[in-house]
Amino acid sequence: SSGINAEYGVSQATSLIKLEFEKNRAKIHEQRECNKTSLKPILGHPNNEVDLNNLCMKEEDRAMYSSDTLKQYLNEMTNTETDIAKSFVNSVNTQTTELLDLFDKLVTTDDVIKGKTAEKKLPTTVLLKQELRTGAISGYCDARLSKDGRSIKCLKLSDITTGRNSTDGGAIVTNKFTPAHVAAVKARDRVVKEFSHRYCHVIEELELTSSRWVGDEEKWSKQWETSIVHVRNLYKPA
């Protein structure tokens, strides 16, 4: 994942956003503590109604700023991650196309038309060893692989953002499908899986941050309202 991060500037693109968010988070928390300290019992006296109302408005402004800060952070992070994913998809499709096109132009052993020669009879044990060796090297590539082309689905942005493989979209059509083609497609799929995992992890972290932030603000809001009611009741006639 470090290679992916370095190539697409993930850390650089998001670190500034996170840094600004942490600064705003500290500022919001500091303002909350300031309002909490300023809410003294004496403000409940009728003569201090204006000061109490001003403090309440100050807290409302803080709460609004808190909500706006969270929305801005989520939007900037989501948009940045989407832009990074778009660049990744374009790069993968371009490099995969170029690589498969290169392998199409390479001459493989299966492209060579062999002349008829007298077959040398080999012992059964030798034939079995050759068959096992060939199977181990080729993997799931059989002898017909290099003779028939394949249609390889291009990567789409939705494959990354939804975590599901789309059925529509463009395709890369090869003239043949050799073990080199197979290795290229496997390498692509491995990198895509790694990048998709990182993308999903970031989105999950954003959702968790949002949930915790909203929950904390709701808890504080209830405490603040309770404190306001308590202060006002201190100077009410018995």
Beta strands, then each sheet from edge to edge (+ up, - down):
strand 1: 151-153
strand 2: 171-173
sheet 1: 1+ 2-
end
